[in-house]
Amino acid sequence: MRRDLSLVKHLLDMVQAHADHSGIYLIDLVPKWEESSGNPDQALTEDQLVYLLNRCADAGFLSIGSGNLIQMTWAGHEYLDSVTLTHSK
């Protein structure tokens, strides 16, 4: 798979929007992800999600704990803030 920074931002936005104080479980994130493309002809897939979750964990943006509990790290918040500010200018 290719790295798509717009999907990285989309994933981090979703985690930030849907996680509670503990995070969000993968099982709860998958359907939200698959429905979030806004284009029924190009649905986002679970394979894409898992790939991006692992790459974001490698980059230190997300923490994936036992039971596949996903939490945004401080670095993830910083990255999301930096790309959100860049896109809003």
ChimeraX attribute file (.defattr): number of C-alpha atoms within 10 A of each C-alpha:
attribute: neighborCount
match mode: 1-to-1
recipient: residues
	/A:1	7
	/A:2	7
	/A:3	10
	/A:4	10
	/A:5	11
	/A:6	10
	/A:7	15
	/A:8	18
	/A:9	17
	/A:10	16
	/A:11	20
	/A:12	22
	/A:13	17
	/A:14	16
	/A:15	21
	/A:16	17
	/A:17	10
	/A:18	13
	/A:19	17
	/A:20	10
	/A:21	6
	/A:22	10
	/A:23	18
	/A:24	21
	/A:25	19
	/A:26	19
	/A:27	11
	/A:28	12
	/A:29	19
	/A:30	17
	/A:31	13
	/A:32	15
	/A:33	20
	/A:34	17
	/A:35	13
	/A:36	15
	/A:37	15
	/A:38	10
	/A:39	9
	/A:40	10
	/A:41	7
	/A:42	9
	/A:43	13
	/A:44	20
	/A:45	14
	/A:46	15
	/A:47	11
	/A:48	14
	/A:49	19
	/A:50	13
	/A:51	14
	/A:52	21
	/A:53	21
	/A:54	15
	/A:55	15
	/A:56	20
	/A:57	18
	/A:58	11
	/A:59	12
	/A:60	14
	/A:61	22
	/A:62	22
	/A:63	19
	/A:64	19
	/A:65	11
	/A:66	7
	/A:67	9
	/A:68	13
	/A:69	17
	/A:70	21
	/A:71	23
	/A:72	22
	/A:73	16
	/A:74	12
	/A:75	13
	/A:76	22
	/A:77	15
	/A:78	12
	/A:79	15
	/A:80	20
	/A:81	14
	/A:82	11
	/A:83	13
	/A:84	13
	/A:85	10
	/A:86	9
	/A:87	8
	/A:88	6
	/A:89	5
